[in-house]
Amino acid sequence: MLTYAALSPHPPLIIPDIGGERLKDVADTVRGMKQMAAELAASKPDTVVFLTPHGNVFGDAISILSEPLLEGSLASFGSNMKWTGIANDLPLVREITDKAIDSGINILWVDRENAARHRLNPHLDHGIMVPWYYLLEAGLDNIPIVAISIGFLPQVELYTLGCIISAAADKLHKKIAVVASGDMSHRLKDEGPYDYHPDGPVYDQLISRLLQENDFEAIINLPEELRENAGECGYRSIVIMLGCLDKLQVKTEVFSYEGTFGVGYLTIGITAQGRRDSLLEKLKTSQLQQLEETRQGESLPVKWARLTLENYIKQGRLPELPSEYKQLRDSSAGVFVSLKKHGQLRGCIGTIEAVYDDIAAEIQANAISAATRDPRFSEVQADELEQLVYSVDILGKAEPCSREDLDPVQYGVIVSRGSRRGLLLPALEGVNTVDEQLNIALQKAGIRPGEDYDIQRFKVTRYS
């Protein structure tokens, strides 16, 4: 039931009344988009499913626009073009949602009401509007669409969502085309949106080659560091699209690639050529094996945190400290317990100084708090326990210091003014400078940067 799949760049400047004279600088991309759009239109789908990284994107959920009629505009990019009355394929939206929920994937519908309530966008974003412009130009009019925003979920869940999209279309006997919207690396040139990084062109070339080789597994297992260094925005759209192509042998045609402005624009069309074995079960098995390997290598403090939390949530009671863990009673200190699920933070609570008689009690209390009392998250449920990865930070004694004595990799920081106090652990992802570290700690304390405040630093022993 899948007639065509495409990877589409989405720079607004390839829209004529936005790009103007600059259109000649991306002539290859314009040509490639026209070829892709013509082939997709010729495949005669009943519905076009768009996958966009620029809609309502969440860390733990997928969102789908759910108004019966959709609209979008590129006015924020200087265009007078506006589209209204685009039919939303709500039967397909409902079927995708039901199947996703059954598979444990969180789905959020975005309509005007909850968009207004939660400051979301109920309209089509430029990740959809740009390829939609070329599809309309190719004559694909009066056809419903589905608008799905990617989420920062693990690759296996994103791939599963793609499988669900295809299965939903099959159940409803709908022919669908899938458009994965996304630009490639944003770090191809120093004059681009970000500074040049050598992994930028490596990423773009690798994605293009692996798509042409039908090597879905290699794309799904691309190192996170490579993707981050490249500064890409389309990877998750691609993974969902690959899930839509599960069980299919495909032919991939590259229509265009260029990086004129420091961003990679790759236009690809994909058609089915036959059947092949599903990759999904292999991916799920590999994911479980990785979790099991992580668990087997856990340190003593982490094993105790896990034992505590699993007993508390499953049985409603606290376990006794096993005799082989007794060394955790030998000292006391402040402790932070962090929980991650699929690489995303799921809870983190700690104590700056010892509150209990020993580290065992400190870990036990903070493990439960991280799972049930972190105000940023809902309480951890029993069916999540197998997916959690723990870390335990045991804090050293804090000492007064100046900002010149700080190092965000080596030292955590405590800022205080009167009763207001904020702490930030060391070696946190995305915190690379002293200024970043202090600003976050000040925000947590509710201290304005212009106010006087005291600084302390501390070292941490991190257990995983």
VMD Tcl script that draws the C-alpha trace (Angstrom):
set ca {
  {0.00 0.00 0.00}
  {3.04 2.30 0.00}
  {3.36 3.87 -3.43}
  {6.41 6.07 -2.91}
  {8.79 7.42 -0.26}
  {10.93 10.52 -0.41}
  {13.57 12.37 1.54}
  {12.93 16.06 1.01}
  {14.97 19.08 2.09}
  {12.91 22.01 3.35}
  {14.81 25.31 3.02}
  {12.17 28.03 2.46}
  {14.52 29.76 0.02}
  {13.67 27.14 -2.63}
  {10.18 28.68 -2.76}
  {10.44 31.25 -5.62}
  {8.87 34.23 -3.87}
  {11.18 33.68 -0.88}
  {14.42 32.73 -2.63}
  {14.23 35.33 -5.38}
  {17.67 35.82 -6.90}
  {19.16 33.23 -4.54}
  {17.14 30.53 -6.27}
  {19.92 30.18 -8.84}
  {22.31 29.17 -6.03}
  {20.17 26.14 -5.25}
  {19.15 25.30 -8.82}
  {20.10 21.63 -8.41}
  {17.84 21.30 -5.38}
  {14.94 22.99 -7.18}
  {15.39 20.61 -10.11}
  {15.63 17.61 -7.77}
  {12.48 18.63 -5.88}
  {10.54 18.90 -9.14}
  {11.69 15.42 -10.21}
  {10.82 13.91 -6.85}
  {7.42 15.61 -6.75}
  {6.58 14.45 -10.28}
  {7.40 10.83 -9.44}
  {5.47 10.91 -6.17}
  {2.43 12.42 -7.92}
  {2.65 9.79 -10.67}
  {2.46 7.03 -8.03}
  {-1.14 8.16 -7.35}
  {-1.34 7.84 -3.56}
  {-4.62 8.25 -1.69}
  {-2.84 10.15 1.11}
  {0.55 11.77 1.67}
  {2.08 11.23 5.12}
  {4.57 13.93 6.11}
  {7.25 13.42 8.77}
  {8.62 16.75 10.00}
  {11.24 17.81 12.56}
  {9.85 21.35 12.80}
  {6.36 20.79 14.21}
  {5.45 20.17 17.85}
  {8.42 18.05 18.92}
  {8.61 16.34 22.31}
  {11.19 14.24 24.10}
  {8.84 11.39 24.97}
  {6.03 11.50 22.43}
  {5.02 11.81 18.79}
  {2.54 14.53 17.86}
  {-0.01 14.53 15.01}
  {-2.11 17.45 13.80}
  {-5.76 16.52 14.32}
  {-7.89 19.35 12.93}
  {-10.17 18.13 10.08}
  {-8.86 20.88 7.81}
  {-5.23 21.98 7.97}
  {-3.60 25.21 6.93}
  {-0.14 26.63 6.69}
  {1.73 29.74 5.74}
  {5.28 30.77 4.94}
  {4.64 34.40 5.92}
  {7.34 34.29 8.60}
  {9.84 33.70 5.78}
  {8.56 36.63 3.72}
  {6.14 34.76 1.47}
  {2.59 35.82 0.68}
  {1.63 32.21 0.02}
  {-0.94 30.61 2.32}
  {-2.77 27.32 2.01}
  {-6.08 26.59 3.74}
  {-8.62 23.81 3.68}
  {-6.14 20.96 3.27}
  {-7.99 17.76 4.22}
  {-6.55 15.80 7.13}
  {-6.93 12.02 6.73}
  {-8.48 11.54 10.17}
  {-9.35 7.84 9.74}
  {-5.66 7.16 9.08}
  {-4.66 9.43 11.98}
  {-6.94 7.45 14.32}
  {-5.66 4.09 13.10}
  {-2.01 5.15 13.48}
  {-2.77 6.47 16.96}
  {-4.53 3.31 18.12}
  {-1.74 1.07 16.87}
  {0.97 3.31 18.35}
  {-0.68 3.33 21.78}
  {-1.00 -0.46 21.65}
  {2.77 -0.58 20.99}
  {3.56 1.70 23.94}
  {4.38 4.80 21.87}
  {2.99 8.04 23.29}
  {0.90 10.01 20.77}
  {-0.37 13.56 21.25}
  {-3.09 15.04 19.04}
  {-2.70 18.74 18.37}
  {-5.88 20.66 17.58}
  {-6.70 24.33 18.04}
  {-7.99 23.85 21.57}
  {-5.02 22.07 23.11}
  {-2.63 24.14 20.99}
  {-4.01 27.28 22.63}
  {-3.93 25.67 26.06}
  {-0.34 24.42 25.80}
  {1.16 26.99 23.42}
  {1.53 24.54 20.56}
  {1.24 25.10 16.81}
  {-1.91 23.65 15.16}
  {-0.72 24.66 11.67}
  {1.54 23.04 9.11}
  {5.19 24.02 9.56}
  {7.75 24.80 6.85}
  {9.07 21.23 7.01}
  {5.77 20.26 5.38}
  {4.91 23.42 3.47}
  {8.09 23.46 1.38}
  {7.73 19.94 -0.11}
  {3.94 20.45 -0.29}
  {4.52 23.45 -2.58}
  {6.37 21.23 -5.06}
  {3.78 18.45 -4.81}
  {1.01 20.94 -5.62}
  {3.07 22.24 -8.51}
  {3.30 18.64 -9.77}
  {-0.48 18.43 -9.82}
  {-1.06 16.54 -6.56}
  {-4.13 18.51 -5.49}
  {-7.33 17.60 -3.65}
  {-5.60 14.83 -1.71}
  {-5.60 14.43 2.09}
  {-2.44 14.46 4.14}
  {-1.26 13.37 7.59}
  {1.15 15.65 9.48}
  {3.36 13.84 11.98}
  {6.11 15.53 14.02}
  {9.11 13.46 15.06}
  {9.90 12.92 18.75}
  {13.21 12.39 20.51}
  {12.46 8.73 21.00}
  {14.95 5.90 20.57}
  {15.55 4.76 17.01}
  {13.74 1.45 17.55}
  {10.54 3.24 18.61}
  {10.77 5.60 15.63}
  {11.26 2.66 13.28}
  {8.32 0.90 14.95}
  {6.19 3.99 14.30}
  {7.05 3.71 10.61}
  {5.94 0.08 10.61}
  {2.72 1.17 12.30}
  {2.04 3.82 9.65}
  {2.28 1.22 6.89}
  {0.18 -1.29 8.83}
  {-2.50 1.34 9.47}
  {-2.66 2.18 5.76}
  {-2.90 -1.51 4.89}
  {-5.78 -2.04 7.31}
  {-7.70 0.87 5.77}
  {-6.78 -0.22 2.21}
  {-5.16 3.14 1.54}
  {-2.29 3.80 -0.82}
  {0.12 6.20 0.87}
  {3.24 8.12 -0.07}
  {5.61 9.08 2.75}
  {7.71 12.25 2.74}
  {10.54 12.41 5.29}
  {11.27 16.11 5.60}
  {14.74 17.05 6.77}
  {17.91 18.86 5.87}
  {21.23 17.15 6.29}
  {24.30 18.52 8.09}
  {24.22 22.20 9.09}
  {28.01 22.24 9.54}
  {29.40 22.06 6.03}
  {30.93 25.55 6.07}
  {32.06 28.08 8.64}
  {29.71 30.62 7.07}
  {26.74 28.26 7.52}
  {24.32 28.23 10.48}
  {27.02 26.61 12.64}
  {30.79 26.33 12.49}
  {32.26 23.77 10.10}
  {32.81 20.29 11.47}
  {34.54 17.52 9.48}
  {31.76 15.10 10.47}
  {29.27 17.25 8.52}
  {30.20 16.06 5.02}
  {30.93 12.56 6.37}
  {27.38 12.29 7.70}
  {25.79 13.51 4.47}
  {27.81 11.15 2.28}
  {27.14 8.22 4.61}
  {23.37 8.73 4.71}
  {23.22 9.02 0.91}
  {25.31 5.89 0.39}
  {23.49 3.76 2.97}
  {20.09 4.72 1.56}
  {21.24 3.70 -1.91}
  {22.55 0.41 -0.49}
  {19.30 -0.39 1.34}
  {21.29 -0.67 4.56}
  {18.56 0.37 6.99}
  {20.28 -1.23 9.98}
  {23.47 0.79 9.51}
  {21.47 4.03 9.36}
  {19.60 3.18 12.55}
  {22.87 2.36 14.31}
  {24.73 5.52 13.26}
  {26.81 6.80 16.20}
  {25.07 9.54 18.14}
  {28.31 11.54 18.25}
  {28.48 11.63 14.44}
  {24.90 12.88 14.20}
  {25.45 15.54 16.84}
  {28.71 16.72 15.30}
  {27.00 17.00 11.93}
  {24.19 19.17 13.29}
  {21.53 17.33 11.27}
  {17.78 17.85 11.52}
  {16.34 15.07 9.35}
  {17.70 11.87 10.87}
  {14.60 10.94 12.89}
  {12.33 11.61 9.91}
  {14.49 9.21 7.91}
  {14.28 6.47 10.58}
  {10.48 6.67 10.67}
  {10.41 6.53 6.86}
  {12.62 3.42 6.91}
  {10.11 1.78 9.25}
  {7.41 2.48 6.65}
  {9.60 0.54 4.19}
  {10.15 -2.44 6.50}
  {9.78 -5.75 4.63}
  {10.36 -3.99 1.30}
  {13.32 -4.25 -1.03}
  {13.63 -0.77 -2.48}
  {15.29 1.21 -5.21}
  {16.70 4.60 -4.21}
  {17.33 7.42 -6.64}
  {19.31 10.52 -5.65}
  {17.85 13.50 -7.51}
  {20.10 16.18 -6.05}
  {22.57 17.09 -3.34}
  {24.23 20.41 -2.61}
  {25.50 22.42 0.34}
  {25.73 25.93 -1.07}
  {24.88 27.70 2.18}
  {26.60 25.32 4.60}
  {23.55 23.05 4.93}
  {23.19 19.77 3.06}
  {20.10 19.49 0.86}
  {19.55 15.87 -0.22}
  {16.56 14.94 -2.39}
  {15.83 11.23 -2.79}
  {13.01 9.13 -4.18}
  {12.37 5.53 -3.12}
  {10.22 2.89 -4.82}
  {9.44 -0.68 -3.77}
  {11.03 -3.44 -5.84}
  {10.03 -6.53 -3.89}
  {9.83 -8.09 -0.44}
  {12.42 -8.87 2.20}
  {12.51 -10.01 5.83}
  {11.42 -7.56 8.50}
  {14.20 -5.80 10.42}
  {12.02 -4.81 13.38}
  {12.40 -7.90 15.56}
  {16.17 -7.88 15.09}
  {16.29 -4.25 16.21}
  {14.17 -4.97 19.29}
  {16.34 -7.95 20.24}
  {19.49 -5.87 19.89}
  {18.00 -3.16 22.09}
  {17.17 -5.67 24.82}
  {20.67 -7.15 24.65}
  {22.21 -3.71 25.10}
  {20.04 -3.06 28.17}
  {21.00 -6.43 29.61}
  {24.70 -5.74 29.06}
  {24.31 -2.39 30.80}
  {22.62 -4.04 33.76}
  {25.27 -6.74 34.10}
  {27.96 -4.06 34.35}
  {26.21 -1.98 37.01}
  {28.15 -0.79 40.04}
  {27.11 -1.57 43.61}
  {25.44 1.83 44.28}
  {23.44 1.51 41.06}
  {22.39 -2.07 41.82}
  {21.11 -0.87 45.19}
  {19.20 2.02 43.60}
  {17.59 -0.37 41.10}
  {16.72 -2.98 43.74}
  {15.15 -0.27 45.89}
  {13.03 1.23 43.15}
  {11.85 -2.04 41.63}
  {10.75 -3.34 45.04}
  {9.05 -0.06 45.92}
  {7.08 0.23 42.66}
  {6.25 -3.46 42.13}
  {5.65 -4.51 45.75}
  {5.09 -1.25 47.63}
  {7.85 -1.92 50.14}
  {11.52 -1.19 50.72}
  {14.04 -4.04 50.47}
  {16.55 -4.92 53.15}
  {20.15 -4.09 52.28}
  {21.83 -7.33 51.08}
  {24.88 -8.33 53.11}
  {27.14 -7.97 50.06}
  {26.14 -4.27 49.89}
  {27.11 -3.51 53.51}
  {30.01 -1.24 52.52}
  {27.38 1.35 51.59}
  {26.82 1.81 55.34}
  {30.46 2.78 55.98}
  {30.10 6.50 55.22}
  {27.62 9.30 54.61}
  {27.43 11.94 51.89}
  {25.09 13.84 49.63}
  {23.82 11.68 46.78}
  {22.05 12.26 43.47}
  {20.20 9.45 41.69}
  {19.47 9.93 37.98}
  {17.17 7.84 35.80}
  {17.27 7.77 32.02}
  {14.92 6.07 29.58}
  {16.08 5.58 25.99}
  {18.84 8.14 26.55}
  {16.43 10.81 27.85}
  {16.32 12.00 31.45}
  {13.39 10.40 33.31}
  {14.06 11.76 36.80}
  {16.83 13.14 38.99}
  {16.69 13.99 42.70}
  {19.48 14.38 45.23}
  {20.80 15.85 48.43}
  {23.63 18.37 48.63}
  {24.73 17.08 52.04}
  {23.99 13.87 53.91}
  {20.46 13.72 55.31}
  {20.58 10.09 56.43}
  {23.04 8.09 58.51}
  {24.74 6.37 55.60}
  {25.03 6.29 51.80}
  {22.75 3.24 51.52}
  {19.85 5.15 53.07}
  {20.68 8.24 51.02}
  {20.58 6.26 47.75}
  {17.36 4.52 48.75}
  {15.49 7.75 49.54}
  {16.72 9.59 46.46}
  {16.05 6.71 44.09}
  {12.40 6.72 45.15}
  {12.23 10.52 44.92}
  {13.79 10.56 41.45}
  {11.08 8.18 40.23}
  {8.09 9.66 42.03}
  {8.76 13.26 43.10}
  {10.68 14.97 40.31}
  {8.21 17.76 39.36}
  {9.38 17.70 35.73}
  {8.09 14.19 35.11}
  {5.15 11.93 35.84}
  {5.76 9.06 38.25}
  {7.66 6.08 36.85}
  {5.34 3.16 36.13}
  {6.04 -0.55 36.59}
  {6.16 -1.22 32.84}
  {9.02 1.30 32.49}
  {11.37 -0.30 35.01}
  {13.04 -2.65 32.53}
  {13.94 0.31 30.30}
  {15.58 2.51 32.96}
  {19.29 3.19 33.13}
  {20.56 4.47 36.48}
  {23.49 6.57 37.65}
  {24.43 7.49 41.20}
  {26.55 10.54 42.03}
  {28.16 10.66 45.47}
  {29.16 14.20 46.31}
  {32.42 15.27 47.89}
  {32.62 18.09 50.42}
  {31.78 21.50 48.97}
  {34.38 24.27 49.25}
  {34.08 28.04 48.69}
  {35.62 29.23 45.43}
  {35.60 31.95 42.77}
  {34.31 31.51 39.22}
  {37.94 31.27 38.06}
  {38.27 28.05 40.11}
  {35.39 26.34 38.32}
  {35.61 23.64 35.67}
  {32.24 22.26 34.47}
  {33.80 18.90 33.64}
  {35.71 18.37 36.89}
  {33.59 20.21 39.47}
  {29.93 20.61 40.28}
  {28.79 24.01 41.47}
  {26.53 25.38 44.22}
  {25.34 28.99 44.12}
  {23.56 30.57 47.08}
  {22.10 33.84 48.24}
  {20.36 33.72 51.59}
  {17.95 30.79 51.57}
  {18.08 30.44 47.77}
  {20.38 27.69 46.59}
  {21.03 25.99 43.28}
  {23.24 23.01 42.40}
  {24.52 21.62 39.13}
  {26.43 18.38 38.79}
  {29.66 18.23 36.74}
  {30.19 16.65 33.32}
  {26.64 17.20 32.08}
  {25.85 16.86 28.39}
  {25.49 20.28 26.76}
  {27.15 22.18 29.63}
  {30.59 23.04 28.31}
  {31.54 26.40 29.85}
  {31.63 27.99 33.29}
  {29.10 30.60 32.15}
  {26.65 27.90 31.06}
  {27.12 26.05 34.33}
  {26.61 29.14 36.48}
  {23.61 30.40 34.50}
  {21.75 27.11 34.91}
  {22.59 26.91 38.64}
  {21.41 30.52 39.12}
  {18.14 29.77 37.33}
  {17.56 26.77 39.58}
  {18.19 28.93 42.64}
  {16.01 31.80 41.42}
  {18.98 34.18 41.63}
  {19.30 36.90 38.99}
  {22.75 37.12 37.36}
  {23.14 40.72 38.53}
  {22.74 39.79 42.20}
  {25.61 38.97 44.52}
  {25.88 35.30 45.35}
  {28.31 32.81 46.87}
  {29.91 30.00 44.90}
  {31.04 26.59 46.09}
  {32.48 23.75 44.09}
  {32.56 20.03 44.75}
  {33.80 16.85 43.16}
  {31.62 13.86 42.38}
  {32.20 10.14 42.16}
  {29.85 8.93 39.47}
  {28.65 5.32 39.41}
  {26.84 3.72 36.51}
}
mol new
graphics top color blue
foreach p $ca { graphics top sphere $p radius 0.5 }
foreach p [lrange $ca 0 end-1] q [lrange $ca 1 end] { graphics top cylinder $p $q radius 0.2 }
display resetview
